[in-house]
Amino acid sequence: MRIEPKDIKRLGRSADLFDAVQNGQADVTFADQPVAAYYAKTHPRQIETWSADGLAPPQRIGIALRKQDKELQAAVSQAIEKLKDNGTFTRLYKKWRIGQ
């Protein structure tokens, strides 16, 4: 399954990111795990999160999507696995010194 990116947006506040997903202005957002977990806890019917652990040690990254977007959830999971499997994430991690 492959979903082509349409548009990448940068928003100012974390709450804006989750609000954009919730109201359909964005399909997915990435956030620090504690922030994503809090938003999912306070909006359990609208937002689902899962951990992207292993992508950016020692940081914890959370991913948030609308619960009903099962196809997108599967595509994001596949994309993360592909990044890990083919070494792309490791190259980006080293290039941009993520976590340093």
N, C-alpha and C positions, 0 to 999 in steps of 0.2 A: 504494500500500500504506500502510495506517495501522494502527499498533499503539497502543492507548490506554495511558497510564501507569497502573500499578497502585498503586505505593507508592514514595515517595522516602525513602531511609534515609541517615543520616549516621553514619559509623563513625569511630573515633578514629585508627587508624594506617593508613598506605597498605597495608600487608600485609593488614589486615583487609578492605579493599576488594576486593583481588584474590582473597583466599580466599573471600569471599562469592560472587563470580562463579564461581570454580572449583567450589565445592560446591553451586551452584544456589540459594543464598539471595538472589542478585541476578542480574539479566540483563546488566547493563552497568555500567561505572564509568568515570569520567573522572579523569585524573591528569596530573601534569606528565609531559611526554614522556620525560625520562630515567628516571623511576621506572617508567613503563609499559614502556619498552623493556627495562629490566633484568628486570622480572618476566616478560615474554614470553620473554626469553633463557633464564631459569632454569627456565621451565615451558613449553617449546615445544609440548608435546602438548596442553596444556589451554587455553592463552590465546593469543589473536591480538590484535595491536594494529595500529592505523594512525594516521597523523597527522591532526590537525584543523588543520593549518597554514592560515593565512589567517583563522582565526576570531578570534584574539586576539593580534595582533602587539603587542609583540615576544616575547610568551610562546609557548612551545610546549606544546600540550596533546595528550595521547595518550588514546585511547579503547580500552578492553579489553573483549572479549566472549569467551564460550566459542566455540571454533572451529566447533562443530557448529551454531551458531545463525545459519545463513546468512540466514534470513528477517529476523531482527532486525538483522543487519549491513546488509542492504539498506535497511531502514526507517530506521536511524540515519543512513546516508549520505544518504538522501533528505531527512531532516529537517534535516541540516546544510546541504545545498544550498539548501533552502527558506529557512532563516534568513539565509543569505548573499544569496540572490536578492531576497528581499522587504524587506531592510533591517532586519529585526528585530535581528540581531546588532549591527549598527552602533548602533542606538538603545540597546540594553542596554550596549554597550561605553561609550558616552558617558555614559549615566545613572549607571552604577556605577563609572566611571573605572577600568575594568579595565586593568591594566598601568601605572598611575600611582602 
